[in-house]
Amino acid sequence: MTNFRPLLWPTVFSLPMLLICLALGAWQVERLFWKKDLIAQRQAAVAAAPAAVPKSLAEARDMEFRHVSDEGVFLNDKEIFLGATSEGGGQGYQVLTPLLEPAGRIVFVNRGYIPAELKDPAKRAAGQIAGTIRVRGLLRLPPAGKPNWFLPDNRPDLNYWFWVDLPAMSAADQLDRVAPFYIDADATPNPGGWPKGGVTRLTLPNNHLQYAITWFSLAVALIVIYVLFHRRNAGLR
């Protein structure tokens, strides 16, 4: 290595690539610990004792994924259809139905999945529950905006939604006093079998360690190639 002389263009190319690989590896390590904390928080929330629905958004922020229960009347004529797939890959919807509480507030309830051919409520009339009902499920907070740029825009004009947007859904249904959270109903069977509740995905993938190892391995490989290239080049001189 006494004759090691870095060449300009290989160095200009390699150094930024090395820094990028190291930075991405470090970022994935940060994401690894963030995801571990998120998984632990979610598991703790699901395991916590059931509670009544919160009164405000501030309360709801500390209760996401807690088991909650609420009581009211379903406004079945104002169903919202969120595009979804079944576990087997079939196309369908998750049905969000406004629940009118006795005090007049409305809480959207994700009642669960239906196949596309059952979008017409008349084909699942038994599940259009009338009268006061008690709903149990997990408290959910909607995303602050579109979850990612790859999702199409929601289509309120077609009642076809790609993500939960409670203000827009409330406007589409012409509803006031809508809670800033919603409930994912549990898997308790509905009359007639539809919708099928319990659609909350609680398992979070955590592959950040593998990603970090990949980026750091690429950084090491780049260093090895850089050194070997210069050794070979020095031997040819």
N, C-alpha and C positions, 0 to 999 in steps of 0.2 A: 504493500500500500504506500511505500515511500514515493513511488512514481505516479500516484493517483492525481490526475489533473482533470477536474470537472470540465466537460465540454459545454459550450454555451447553450446550444439548442436542445440537447437532451435534458439539461438542467432546467431550462425555461419551460419545457413541456412537463417534466416529471415533478418539479416542486409544487406547482399548483394542484396537480392531481393527488399528490401525497397529502397535502393539506386538506383537500376536499374529503378524501377517504377517512382521515383522522377525525375531521369535524363530524362527518356523518356517523362514524362509529361512536363518538362521544354523545351525539344527539340520541342515538338508539339506546345507549346506557341510561340516559335521563328518562327516555320514554319507558324503559323497562321498570324503573322504580315508580314512575307515575302510574303505570298500568297496574302494578302490584297493589299500590295504595287504593286505586279505583276499585279493583276486584274485592279487596278487603272491606271497603266501605259498603259496597253493594251487598256482600254476603252478610255483613252486620245488620244492614237495614232489613233485608229479607227475613233474618232470624229474629228481629225485634218483635215485641208483643204488638198485636193489632191495635190500631188507634182510630179515633174518629177523624173524619176529613178535616183538614185545616181550614181556618177562617180567612187566611191571607196568603199572599205569595211568599212573604217572609217566613211564615211557618212552613209552607210547602217546601221551601228550599232545603230545610233540614230533615225532610221526611220522604224524599224520593225513594221509591222501591219499598217503602213500609207497607205492610198490610193495613188497609183501611176499609171502613164500611160506611155506606151512605144510604139514605132512604129518600124516595121520591117517586115520581111518575114519569115513565118514559114518554117522550114526544116522538112516537114512532114515525110520524109523517115527516120528520126532519132528519132522517138518517143521512149520515155523511159516509162516503165510500172511499176508503184508502186502499190503493192498489197493493196487492200482496200475493204471495205464492204459498201454497201448502207445503208441508214437509216432503211430500212426494213430488213437488215441482209443479203442481197444477196451478193454473191462473185463477185468481179470485180477488176478494176484497176483505178488508177488516171493516166492520160496521161500527161507526161511532154514533151513538145515539144520545141526544141531550136528556139529562135527568133533571126534572123540575123538583127542587127541594120544597118542603112545606113553607119555608120562609120566602120563596120566590127566586132564590139563586138557582142558576143552572150549572150543572157539572156534566161535561161530556164523558161518556163511558164507552170505552172500546169493548164492545160486547164479544168480539172474537171474529173468527174467519168464516166466510161463506164462499163456496165455489161461484164462478162467474155466472153460471146458469141460474143461480138463486138470487140474483140481484133484485128481481121483482119481489117485493114483500108478500105478494099474494101466493107465491110458491113456498113460503115458509110462514104461513099465517099463524101457526101454533106458537111460534117464537115471538110474535108481536104482543108482548105482555101488556095487559091493561091494568089500571089500578095501581095502588101503592105497592112498591117492591123494595126490598133491601138488597143492595148491591155490595159485593165484597170483591176486593182485588188489590192491585198494587198501585200506589200513587205514582204518577208520572208527570214530569215537567216537559213541555214541548221545547224543541230546539229554538235558539234565539233567532234563527233565520234558516235559509236553505242549508241543509246539512253539508252538501258539497256541490260543486259546480257541474258535476256529471248528471245530476238529477234534472229532469225536465221541470218546467214551471207547473205549479198546480193549475187545474182547470175547473174553477168554480162553476163556470157556465155548463160544464158537462157533469158536474158532481163527481169528478175524478181527481183524487188527491194523491200526491207522491210523498208528502210528509205532513205532519200535524202542524197546522197553522191556526191556532185557536181564534185569533181576531178575525182572520179571513173566513173561517168556517162559521163564526158567529154572524158575520155580516151576510154571508150567503144564506143562512137560515133566518135572518132578520130577528136575531135574539139579543136581548140585553141582559145585563147582570150575569155574565158568564164567568165562571171561575178561571183563573189563569193556570190551571192544572187540569189533568184528566185522570181517569181511573182505567187501568187495564183489568177487566173483569177476570176472576179466577176461572178454573175449569169446571165449576159447577154446571151440570148439563142444563141447557135451556129446553123448554117444551118443544117437541118436534126435532130436537137435536141440533138446531141451528139458531144463531151462530155458535161456533165452538170457541169457548173462552180459553184462557190460559195461554195467550199468544206471546207473552213477554219473553224475550230472549235474555236470559240471565247470565249465560256463559260468555265471557269475553276472551277472545283469543289473545295470547301474549307471546308473540314470536320475536320480541325485540332483542332477546339475547342472541338468537341465531343471526339476526340482521347485524348486530354489533360485531359478532365474530367474523361475519363475511366482510364487512368494511375494513376491519383491522387486518384481516388476512390479505386483502387486496393491497393495503398499505405496505405490509411486509413484503409481499411479492414484488411490488413496484421497487422497493429498495434493493432487493436481491437482483432484479433485472438491471437496475441502474448500475450497481457495482460491477456485476459481471460484464456488462457492456463496456465499461471503462477499462476493466482489466484486459479484456480481449483487445480493445483498441490500443492500449498501452503496449501489449505484446506485439502488435503489428508494426509499431513504430521502430 
